[in-house]
Amino acid sequence: MSNEAGAKAAGVASGATGVVGSIGTVAAAGAVKGLGAAGITSGLAAIGSAVGGGMAAGLVTVAAAPLALGGIAYGLYKWLDD
């Protein structure tokens, strides 16, 4: 596998892992457990309150985590493979 293809695969794999972790965190963090409307809303609000905001801040936090993980894995793979 070429350096670029391996780095992309590492980024995608870690990003997918981050998505699964984010979904699990939202489902478990709120006052209402689960992935129904109330569970998602309370989960995002709980995560957002941890960073000093509300539901919108929780959404940004949950969306940014997989992107950050994917970018870090991509960069690390390229750096360590050289």
C-alpha positions, 0 to 999 in steps of 0.5 A: 500500500502506498504512503498516501493510500495507507494514510487515507485508510488510517484517517478513515478508520480512525474517523469511523471509530470517532463517529461510533464513539461520538454516537455512544457518548451522546446516547449515554451522556444525557438525562434520557438514555438512548437515541430517541429525540429526547435522548439525543437532545439531552445528550448533546446538551450534556456534552455542550454543558461540559464545554460551557455551552448548550446543545449547539456547543455539544453538536459542534464538539461531537462533530469535531471529534471524529474529524480531529481523530481522522486528521491526527491519524492521517498526519501520524501515519504520513509522519511515521511512514517516512 
